Amino acid sequence: MIDGVGCPRHAGKSCAAMGMSYGCGPMGEMSGLRLLCCASALPPAVSRGELPGGADALATGFDLQKAAAYLPATSGLTLHYAPDVAAPDVDGPLLCSQNALRDRDYGLWAGRNLRDVGPEEQLSFLSDVAFAPPGGESFATSYQRMAHWLDVLEQTVPAAVVLARPACVRNLILRVLYPGENPVSMAHAARVDVLPHSYSLLTCHAGRWRVGMLSAPM
């Protein structure tokens, strides 16, 4: 199965069974979607000043009744969740695990504090989008993975939900704000903060994406 193009079966249903395709073409050809992005809790490592790993399935706090206030309808709703957040326990919506929405892989640096690495490596990590920690991903690689997922997302449904870590929700927002840059610069990334346990809303009408809401508390 191609990452970001489909999803595994869940509770006896699948995206294919529901007639949902995830390969419709470039972002500029899409219209008519409200994409509610739900940011999870912060990884525990972040509160300790460490780079996070992907082992913890973080709670999202997603509440379907509260989310309904931001969506035109919840009938036939699809929830796209990253593998490093907990799948919500909800009845009705179709759940699709999307590997493309996982957090950046920090490789051998996961669990380490940046103060424990050399000053040159620190500078590269904070300023160079192409720099990758040993065994991990660069910012550019992880950003492009998430940007591509958004680019090919099906737009014929009225609404969908993303459940992912705050940094991943930020990357989707950056894709909307800076569509001509892939990847965006580290300076652009530093301009957008997404709070844990918050909602952000992206909308697409007539092929044009907009940020409708940023980091509203749940």
matplotlib code that plots the C-alpha trace (Angstrom):
import matplotlib.pyplot as plt

x = [0.0, 1.4, 1.9, -0.8, -2.8, -4.9, -5.4, -5.7, -9.0, -10.4, -13.4, -14.4, -14.3, -11.7, -11.2, -11.5, -14.8, -16.1, -15.2, -12.6, -9.5, -6.4, -4.6, -6.6, -3.7, -1.9, -3.1, -4.1, -6.8, -8.7, -11.7, -14.4, -12.8, -12.7, -9.7, -9.7, -6.3, -6.2, -2.8, -1.9, -0.2, 3.6, 5.9, 7.2, 10.8, 10.0, 9.1, 12.5, 14.2, 15.0, 14.3, 11.3, 11.1, 8.2, 7.5, 4.8, 1.2, 0.3, -3.3, -5.1, -8.1, -10.2, -13.9, -16.2, -19.1, -16.8, -15.2, -18.6, -18.8, -16.0, -17.3, -20.2, -21.2, -19.8, -21.7, -19.2, -16.3, -12.8, -10.2, -6.6, -4.4, -0.6, 0.9, 2.5, -0.7, -3.5, -6.3, -9.5, -12.2, -15.2, -18.1, -19.1, -16.1, -13.7, -10.2, -7.2, -3.7, -1.4, 2.3, 3.1, 1.7, 4.2, 6.6, 10.2, 12.6, 15.5, 17.4, 20.2, 19.5, 16.0, 16.0, 19.0, 19.2, 20.7, 23.1, 24.7, 25.8, 28.6, 28.0, 28.5, 25.9, 23.6, 23.8, 23.3, 20.2, 18.7, 19.4, 19.9, 16.8, 18.9, 20.8, 19.8, 20.8, 22.6, 20.1, 17.3, 15.5, 16.3, 13.6, 13.3, 12.5, 10.0, 8.3, 8.1, 6.5, 3.7, 3.4, 2.9, 0.2, -1.7, -1.1, -2.8, -5.6, -9.0, -11.1, -14.5, -15.7, -16.9, -14.8, -12.0, -9.9, -6.2, -4.9, -1.2, 1.6, 1.8, 4.9, 3.2, 0.1, 2.4, 4.0, 0.5, -0.2, 3.2, 2.3, -0.8, 1.0, 4.0, 2.8, 5.6, 8.4, 9.1, 10.6, 10.0, 12.9, 13.7, 12.9, 9.4, 8.9, 9.9, 7.1, 4.2, 3.5, 0.9, -0.2, -0.7, -4.4, -5.5, -7.5, -6.4, -8.7, -7.5, -10.0, -9.8, -12.3, -11.9, -8.3, -7.2, -6.1, -6.6, -5.8, -9.2, -8.2, -4.8, -4.2, -7.6, -7.6, -9.9]
y = [0.0, 3.4, 5.8, 8.5, 7.0, 4.6, 3.1, -0.4, -2.0, -0.8, -2.3, -4.2, -1.1, 0.3, 3.5, 1.4, -0.1, 3.4, 4.5, 6.9, 7.5, 9.4, 10.0, 12.7, 14.9, 18.1, 20.4, 23.1, 21.0, 20.3, 22.1, 21.8, 20.4, 21.5, 19.7, 19.8, 19.2, 17.9, 18.3, 15.7, 16.1, 16.9, 13.9, 13.4, 13.9, 17.4, 18.5, 17.1, 19.2, 16.1, 15.3, 12.9, 9.4, 7.7, 4.9, 6.7, 6.7, 10.1, 11.0, 13.5, 14.4, 14.3, 14.7, 14.1, 16.2, 19.2, 18.7, 18.8, 22.5, 23.1, 20.7, 20.9, 17.3, 14.2, 11.6, 9.5, 11.4, 10.0, 10.4, 10.3, 9.5, 9.3, 6.0, 7.9, 9.1, 7.0, 6.0, 7.6, 5.4, 6.7, 5.1, 6.1, 7.7, 5.7, 5.5, 5.6, 5.2, 7.4, 6.8, 10.0, 12.0, 10.5, 12.9, 13.4, 10.6, 11.9, 8.7, 8.2, 11.7, 10.7, 11.0, 13.3, 17.0, 19.3, 20.6, 17.2, 17.5, 19.6, 23.3, 22.8, 20.0, 22.1, 24.9, 22.6, 21.0, 24.4, 26.1, 23.6, 21.9, 19.2, 18.2, 14.8, 13.4, 10.0, 7.4, 10.0, 12.3, 15.8, 18.5, 18.7, 14.9, 14.9, 18.1, 16.9, 13.6, 15.5, 18.1, 15.3, 13.7, 17.0, 17.5, 14.3, 14.3, 13.7, 16.8, 15.5, 14.9, 17.9, 17.3, 15.2, 15.1, 14.8, 13.5, 14.1, 15.5, 19.4, 19.6, 17.6, 19.8, 22.8, 21.3, 21.0, 24.6, 25.6, 23.8, 26.0, 29.2, 28.7, 26.5, 27.6, 26.4, 22.7, 22.5, 25.7, 27.3, 26.8, 30.5, 30.0, 26.9, 29.0, 31.5, 29.0, 27.5, 24.8, 24.2, 20.6, 19.6, 22.2, 22.4, 24.1, 24.3, 24.2, 24.9, 24.4, 26.0, 26.2, 24.8, 27.5, 26.5, 28.8, 28.7, 29.1, 28.7, 28.2, 26.4, 26.9, 25.2, 22.1]
z = [0.0, -1.0, 1.9, 2.0, -0.9, 1.1, 4.5, 6.1, 7.0, 10.3, 12.0, 8.9, 6.7, 4.4, 2.3, -0.8, 0.5, 1.1, -2.4, -1.2, -3.4, -2.3, -5.5, -7.2, -8.4, -7.4, -4.7, -7.1, -8.7, -5.5, -3.9, -1.4, 1.8, 5.4, 7.0, 10.8, 12.2, 15.8, 17.5, 20.1, 23.4, 23.3, 23.4, 27.0, 25.8, 24.8, 28.3, 29.4, 26.7, 24.6, 20.9, 20.7, 19.5, 17.8, 20.2, 22.3, 20.9, 22.2, 23.3, 21.1, 23.3, 20.1, 20.8, 17.9, 19.3, 19.9, 16.5, 14.8, 15.5, 12.9, 10.2, 7.8, 8.6, 10.4, 8.4, 6.4, 8.1, 7.7, 10.5, 9.3, 12.2, 12.5, 13.8, 16.7, 18.1, 19.8, 17.4, 18.7, 20.2, 18.2, 16.5, 13.0, 11.3, 9.2, 10.7, 8.4, 9.7, 7.6, 8.0, 6.1, 9.1, 11.6, 13.4, 12.1, 12.8, 14.9, 14.6, 17.1, 18.6, 19.8, 23.6, 23.5, 24.5, 21.8, 24.4, 24.4, 20.7, 19.3, 18.4, 14.7, 14.7, 16.7, 14.2, 11.3, 13.0, 13.7, 10.3, 7.6, 6.2, 4.6, 7.8, 9.2, 12.6, 12.4, 11.3, 11.1, 8.7, 7.7, 8.2, 4.4, 4.1, 6.8, 5.6, 2.0, 3.2, 4.9, 2.2, -0.5, 1.6, 1.6, -2.1, -3.1, -0.5, -2.0, -2.2, -3.2, 0.4, 2.5, 5.5, 7.0, 10.2, 10.8, 14.2, 14.5, 16.7, 16.9, 14.7, 12.0, 12.1, 11.8, 8.6, 7.0, 7.8, 6.4, 3.2, 2.9, 3.8, 1.5, -1.4, -3.7, -1.3, -0.9, 1.6, 3.5, 5.2, 8.9, 9.4, 8.0, 10.2, 13.3, 12.6, 13.3, 16.7, 17.1, 20.7, 22.0, 22.3, 19.8, 16.6, 13.4, 10.3, 6.7, 3.9, 0.2, -2.3, -6.0, -5.7, -3.2, 0.3, 3.3, 7.0, 8.6, 12.2, 14.0, 17.2, 19.0, 22.4, 22.6]

ax = plt.figure().add_subplot(projection="3d")
ax.plot(x, y, z, "-o")
ax.set_aspect("equal")
plt.show()
